[in-house]
Amino acid sequence: MKKKSLVIFLINIIFILILIFFNTFITKVSSLLSISNLIIFCIGVILSFIVSKIIGYVKTPHPMKEKDTSQTLREKLLSFIDEIEQMSIDTNTLQSAYINSIKLFQSIITDKDTNTIIERHFRSIVDSEIRRASRYGLKFGILILKIHKPEKYIDIKNIVKNITTISRKILRIVDIIGRYQDGLIYLLPQTDLNGTIRAGERILEEIKKLNLKEFGKLKVSIGVSAFPYHGKNYEILIKTAEKNIRQAELLGGDQVIFSPG
């Protein structure tokens, strides 16, 4: 930049000196030329045009330099890509970080006493599954399990924890268990109505085998609802399952009840 400024300055000095020279020359021969001012003006215009062309040439980047700059940037980019490709990725570290992040998320939304999803967070999970199922044309099932409180018991949370443990042995890893009032709620992704009913019956069979010393035999009622068979939003699915629970209670409990859509 400094070199360009110096060149322009020198060109302007030369231009001024040329004008002075011609002015002196023309003044001496003014007796022969009566239009000296017109000549000076014409000469000035011509020289100004020449100077402007020179300045334009100086300011315009040289094609070779531009090509060299582009070549340098391309070489740097290729070198950077080579470095990335040569980097070794520790998959074990990435997998460990992923697992830890999942555990951290689960610890935030999990009821530590029963190892189940907190009810208010379970609702958001179901809403997310509704959006996914609607988009891809999938089905899923919901089970609500109500515990009939025994005459003698120490802690309902302990009962819920035991049922949760049993349920996890029966259900798939993708199935989700949450707290619902004094019982449990289950989300069974990509499961139709019949599959949801069978899952409820298997859970009930295992609970019947459970005999905790502090309160004796357990009795539960399980209500079933299925998306989109019974409805396409959280409220309708829950109301359907609760209605079926009340029907199971009327039949004496230890029932898995579903209703036609």
C-alpha angles and dihedrals in degrees: 000000000000091000091054092050091050092050092050091048092052092047091053091050090051090048092053093047091050091052091050091049093050092044090054092046094048092046090057092053096038089118089065096038117046095178097062093136091055091050092050089050092051092047090049091052092050093048092045089054091050092048092048090053091050092049091048090052092050093050094046111090113243112253092229092053091049090050091048091051092049090048091051093051092048091050091050091049093050090048090052092050090050090053091052093049091050093052113109114225116212101221092187091059092048092048091048091050090050093050092048092051090051091049091049091051092047092049089057096051098033128097101232094204094059102018092235134123114272111254097242091051092046089061091058090049091053091048089052091050090050090056092047094046092047092051097048100031094248133152132222138177136225128205124189115196120199120194116218101222111239121229090249124035138137106209129001089205090063090054091049090049092053093048090048091053091050092047094052090057090055103038131068123262090251093056114100128216122201139173117262116183105298093340142043139277125205131203114201110189120210092009125129127216095272092049091050091051092050091050090052092049092051091050091049092050092054093046090054088059091052114100116175115192095224096063110006125222119015126224122195140172123216125200122197133209131166137202123262095358096071100023148319103241137060097250096053093046092051094046090051093051092046091050089054091049090056089050090051090051091052088055091054101266131267087093136126106213130187130173133215115262 
